[in-house]
Amino acid sequence: QVQLVESGGGLVQAGASLRLSCVASGGTFSSYHMGWFRQAPGKEREFVAAISSRWAGSRTYYADSVKGRFTISGDNAKNTVYLQMNSLKPEDTAVYYCAVNYRGGYLLSAGQYETWGQGTQVTVSS
């Protein structure tokens, strides 16, 4: 069973950047589909970004709210997926989770992912 651990969150001011990391253990996910989701208090978990197929030559997907600001990428040798977050806004404040989808499907849906990390808090002040 793959285990995921996120890191890199913190408290920053609007306009700052953060780079989140998600390290896998207990297996490799170079052929898996990986996603980033976030959840703010009182809201449902929402899709942020996903990377499909092998990370070299893979397809990426982004929520409209983060397109042009966030970039998802992976490093197969390190078994790590990243979320580069630029031009952060207060609306980005949430707990960010990485997740793995083993079977494919609709990658924008949280219900399609089988394994989740514990989350890392991102807080953006105005």
Backbone torsions as a table, in degrees:
resi	resn	phi	psi	omega
1	GLN	NA	126.6	179.1
2	VAL	-74.4	136.5	173.2
3	GLN	-115.6	140.2	-176.4
4	LEU	-118.7	136.9	178.5
5	VAL	-130.2	118.6	178.3
6	GLU	-92.0	152.8	174.7
7	SER	-155.9	168.5	175.2
8	GLY	107.0	-5.8	178.4
9	GLY	-72.0	171.1	180.0
10	GLY	172.9	-173.4	178.5
11	LEU	-105.0	119.3	-178.3
12	VAL	-136.6	165.8	176.0
13	GLN	-90.2	157.7	178.0
14	ALA	-54.8	137.8	-178.3
15	GLY	94.8	-13.0	-179.2
16	ALA	-78.6	175.1	179.8
17	SER	-124.7	149.9	172.6
18	LEU	-139.5	152.3	175.1
19	ARG	-123.9	112.6	178.0
20	LEU	-88.9	143.9	177.7
21	SER	-122.9	147.4	176.2
22	CYS	-133.9	111.6	-177.2
23	VAL	-103.3	131.2	179.5
24	ALA	-97.9	143.5	173.1
25	SER	-133.8	156.8	-179.7
26	GLY	82.6	11.8	179.4
27	GLY	164.2	-176.9	176.4
28	THR	-120.0	151.8	-179.2
29	PHE	-127.1	26.5	-179.3
30	SER	-62.3	-26.3	178.1
31	SER	-105.0	7.4	178.9
32	TYR	-90.0	172.3	171.6
33	HIS	-104.3	126.1	-177.0
34	MET	-114.2	144.4	179.6
35	GLY	-136.6	155.8	170.2
36	TRP	-115.9	132.4	176.4
37	PHE	-128.8	163.8	176.6
38	ARG	-142.1	154.6	-179.3
39	GLN	-141.8	120.8	175.3
40	ALA	-97.1	157.5	-179.9
41	PRO	-55.7	132.4	178.3
42	GLY	78.2	3.8	-178.6
43	LYS	-121.1	159.7	175.3
44	GLU	-75.2	156.3	175.5
45	ARG	-65.4	130.5	-175.6
46	GLU	-121.6	150.7	179.5
47	PHE	-69.8	140.4	176.1
48	VAL	-117.1	-56.4	-177.2
49	ALA	-159.3	157.0	177.2
50	ALA	-147.9	154.5	176.1
51	ILE	-130.8	131.0	-170.6
52	SER	-114.7	146.9	179.6
53	SER	66.8	-162.4	177.4
54	ARG	-69.2	143.0	-171.8
55	TRP	-65.5	-29.2	172.4
56	ALA	-79.3	112.5	-176.3
57	GLY	76.8	26.0	-177.4
58	SER	-89.3	169.9	176.1
59	ARG	-100.5	145.8	179.1
60	THR	-123.1	153.5	-178.3
61	TYR	-138.1	144.9	-178.1
62	TYR	-138.9	145.2	168.9
63	ALA	-67.5	147.4	-179.8
64	ASP	-57.8	-32.5	-176.1
65	SER	-68.8	-18.9	-178.0
66	VAL	-118.3	-6.0	-177.3
67	LYS	-59.2	131.8	-177.8
68	GLY	89.5	-13.8	179.8
69	ARG	-113.5	-35.7	-177.1
70	PHE	-108.3	149.0	177.0
71	THR	-136.3	127.1	175.3
72	ILE	-98.5	139.8	179.3
73	SER	-153.7	167.1	-179.8
74	GLY	-139.3	156.1	175.8
75	ASP	-127.1	102.6	-175.8
76	ASN	-62.9	-38.1	-178.6
77	ALA	-63.0	-33.1	-179.6
78	LYS	-96.6	-1.5	-177.9
79	ASN	53.0	47.0	-172.3
80	THR	-134.7	138.9	171.7
81	VAL	-115.6	143.7	-175.4
82	TYR	-120.4	155.5	168.8
83	LEU	-131.2	104.6	175.3
84	GLN	-83.3	121.8	-174.6
85	MET	-117.5	112.3	179.5
86	ASN	-113.7	160.4	177.5
87	SER	50.4	50.3	-175.5
88	LEU	-64.2	144.4	-179.6
89	LYS	-120.2	156.5	175.7
90	PRO	-55.2	-31.1	178.8
91	GLU	-66.0	-14.7	177.3
92	ASP	-81.2	-6.7	-179.1
93	THR	-61.6	123.8	-177.5
94	ALA	-179.3	170.5	166.0
95	VAL	-87.3	127.7	-177.7
96	TYR	-103.0	132.2	-178.6
97	TYR	-121.7	140.9	166.4
98	CYS	-101.5	156.9	-175.6
99	ALA	-152.7	157.4	179.7
100	VAL	-121.6	136.4	174.7
101	ASN	-111.8	122.2	-176.4
102	TYR	-90.6	-22.0	-168.3
103	ARG	-112.9	-12.2	-173.7
104	GLY	86.6	-165.5	-177.5
105	GLY	115.9	-149.5	-179.1
106	TYR	-85.0	98.7	-170.9
107	LEU	-73.3	-8.9	177.9
108	LEU	-83.6	-7.1	-177.2
109	SER	-101.4	127.1	178.5
110	ALA	-60.3	-30.3	-179.2
111	GLY	-66.5	-13.0	-179.9
112	GLN	-87.6	-1.4	-177.4
113	TYR	-105.2	137.4	-173.2
114	GLU	-96.9	-32.5	-174.6
115	THR	-126.1	135.7	-176.0
116	TRP	-128.4	149.8	170.6
117	GLY	-82.3	-178.9	-177.0
118	GLN	-84.0	-14.6	179.2
119	GLY	94.8	153.7	174.8
120	THR	-136.7	135.1	-173.6
121	GLN	-81.2	130.6	172.3
122	VAL	-119.3	122.4	179.0
123	THR	-125.3	125.5	-178.0
124	VAL	-118.6	118.6	179.4
125	SER	-93.5	155.9	-179.9
126	SER	-96.0	NA	NA
